[in-house]
Amino acid sequence: MVSLTDLPTEILLYILKLFENKIDIFYSFYGIHNKRLYQLIQTNFSVSTVDLSASLIFDSNILNYKFLLNNIRLKIKHLILNENEQFQFLFCASDTKIQFPNLTNLTLLSINCKSFLDCSPITLTISYLYILFDANPYKNSISHNENVSRYLFSNKTNLSVVIIENIHLSRIFHFSSSIKQLKITVKYSSDLIHLLLNSNNITDLNVKCLQLDVIE
């Protein structure tokens, strides 16, 4: 009986290539204790995009992916997370936190504002950011929303493309000169007005407003 590791290198590379960006399937290969297969994975695949937003086929517990993510963290350039739990695991918790020094693109889905502020995940390497904040008002207070906007749009980041949904903007900030493209869904018309008055540096602006009532 022929096993996977008995296959010629060319066929193994072809099979692995099909699963390159499917992290859970890739993880199942990575766990095989075979030196030849391990070296093939290490030397032939960049795994530059890791998408944890889809349902994980083999194992839904992200904790079990820590070994793999630690081993490929230098190669990861785009990280996609779907839950607040995943975000906290990778960026907040001291015992599981992982550094991604070459990360340039970060996509966060269903994240609450408080966790985002507590972890401050935006490093100077990140230029593209997509965030879908949790729409639950009990998880995202107005003050948290405003603090997020100050943090994101300050001059302390190198963000150039920012896409955000479900946020209330602080009125006490100016956009960083590095931001050139902004697609944003704001909560109130007051956010829209403030945005239009303070977006001089942005060359590509796309705005959607969820509510028309102005809040004070």
N, C-alpha and C positions, 0 to 999 in steps of 0.2 A: 504493500500500500504506500502510495506516494504522499508525503506530507507537504505542507506549504513551504517549509524550509528546504525541501529537496528540489524545488523548482529552480530553473536557470535564473541568473540575476536579471536578465532582460525582462522575463515574464514577471518576476517579483516587482520590479520597478514599475511596470505597466499597471499591475494591480494596485500598488500603493498610490500611484498617481491619481487613480480614480477616487480615492478617499482622502486626498491631501487636506482639504478644508472641512472634512466631516470629523470633528474632533473626537466624538465618541467611538467611531469606527477606527479611526487612527489610533486611539488610545488602546483599543483591543489588540492591535498589532504590536504597539509599543511595549505591552506587557509580556510579550513572548520572550522567554529567557533564552535567546539565541544570539550569540555574538555577531554572526554574519548579518542577520536581519536588523539588529540594533545599529550596526555601522551603516547599513544602507539607508536607514531612516535619518540618522544623524548627518550624513554627508550629502544626501540627495534631495532633501526636502526642506524648504524654508518655513513652511507652516506660518506664513506671514499674517494670515487672517484666521482668527479663532472665533467661531460663532457659537456661543452657548445659549442663544435665544430660542433655538428650536428644541423640540423634545429630544432628550438624550435616549438613544435606543437601548444601550446596554446597561447604563447605570445612571440613575437620576440624582445621585448624591455627588455634588460638586467636590466635596472633600476628597473623594477618591481620585480626582484629576490633579491634585496638588503636585504629585511627583512629576507627571508629564509637563504641566505648565511651568514648573521650576526648571525643567531641563530644556525647554524650548523658549523660555522667556526672552532671551536675547534676540530671537528671530521674529517675535511677534510685533507687527506694526499696526494691526487693526484688531481691536477687541470689541466683541458685541455681547452685551449682557442683558438678560431679560428680567431679572428679579432683583429686588432690593437685597435679598439674601446673598445672591451671587456677588453683588457689588460690595457688600460689607465683608464677605469672605476674602475677596482679592485685594481690597483697598483699605480696609479698616482694622480688622482683627489682628492683633499683634502676633498671634501664633500661626496665622495662615496668610498674612499679608505677603504679596509678591511684588517685587519691583520689575517694571517693564521699561528699561532704559531707552529702547528704540521705538516705543509706541508713538505713532503719529496720528492715528485715527481712533476715536473712542465713541462707541454707540451705547447709550444707556436707555433701557426701556422700563417703564413702570418704576421709576426711582422716586423716593420721597426727598423733599428739599433738605430736611434735617440731616439725613444720612449723607447726602452729598456735601453739605457744609462741614460735617464732622470729619469727613475723610479727605476733603480737598484733593481730589484726584488729578487735577489738571497740572501737568508738569510742563516744562519749557519745550519739550519735544513735540507736544501735541499741537497740531495745527487745524485739525478737523474734529468737530464735536457735534454729535446729535444726541439730544436728550428729550425723552418723553416723560415728563413728570407725572406722577400719580395725580389723577384728577380729584381724589378724595380730599375735601377741604379740611378734614380733621387731621390729616397727615401732613398738610402743607399750609401752615399759617401765613398770613400776609407778611409778617416780619421775616419769616424764613425765605419767602419768595424774594423779598427786597434784598436780603443779604446775599442770596444766590446771584442776583443780577449785578450787585456790586462786585462780587468775587469774579464772576465770569467776564465782565466787560472792563475790568481794570487793566492797567498797563503792566501787570505782573505776569501776564500770559502772552504766548505767541500765537494765539488762535487767529486764523484767517477766515475760516468757514465755520459758521455756527448755525445750527438748526435746533430750535427749541420749541416745544409745545407745552401749553398749560403753565404759563408763568405770569406773575404780576410784577411789574418792574418797579424798582426803586426810582424815585425822582431825583435822588442826590447822587448822580454818577454821570460820567462822560464815557463814551465808547473809546476803547483802546484804538490807537491808530493802526494796529496790525490787522484789525477785522475789516475785511473787504467784501465778504459775502455773508448776508444774514437772512435767514428764513425763520420767522418766529410767529407763534400763535400766542397772542397776549389775552389776558382775561377781560380787561376793561378798556373802554374808550379813552380813559385818562392815560393808560399805558400807551395807546396808539399815538396820542398827541405828543406825549413826552418823547416817544421814539422818533417821530418825524422831526421834532425840533432839535434832536441831538445825534443825528446820524450822518453828519456831513462827510465823514471819511469813508462811508460804506458806498461802494459802487454798484452792488447788486443787492437790492433790498426787496424782500417779499414778506408782507405782513398780513396776518389774519386776526380779527378781533372776535372773541366769543360772545361778549356782552356789550350792549350799547350804553348802559347806564354808567354815568361817571361817579366814581367814589371819591370821597375827600380823604 
